[in-house]
Amino acid sequence: MKQSASRVLLAGVFMLISQVVHSQSVLGTWKTIDDMSGNAKSILEVYKNGDRIYGKIKRILVKGKENAVCINCEGELKDKPVVGMLIINGLKNSSKNEYGGGEILDPENGRKYRCKIWLNPENPNELKVRGYIAFFYRTQTWLRVNN
């Protein structure tokens, strides 16, 4: 009986540690927030494939735009559904919990920007997302969605 209780306790501790470790990563599900209006726009999954970071739109939260297509995109993304679209592409680790060297797509205007993402050091449930054109940049704060 004591051995069974020890296993249950050990399993509980392992699950708690894995949740804490996961919550301190850029990986996961995030609610995108428009930096101009402060309104939630979409749910996005940030994931790792090999040594690169990618982000895909899972759901649009703006009423009336749930089935939006990327009318301003070029090439193979033109007129494709925004849900399921890869918008963060090929970021690599540049320092502890900071990723850059890839790009981000803004499906509203169809433009691609150099991109950098990192966790807010004061709140690991906030993801800082910065897009660059030359030395101009814009930063958004996205919020972690707990599954």
Secondary structure, DSSP 8 states (H G I E B T S, - for coil): -HHHHHHHHHHHHHHHHHHHHHHTSS-EEEEEE-TTT--EEEEEEEEEETTEEEEEEEEE-STT-TT-B-TT--GGGTT-BSTT-EEEEEEEEEETTEEEEEEEEETTTTEEEEEEEEEETTEEEEEEEEEEETTEEEEEEEEE---
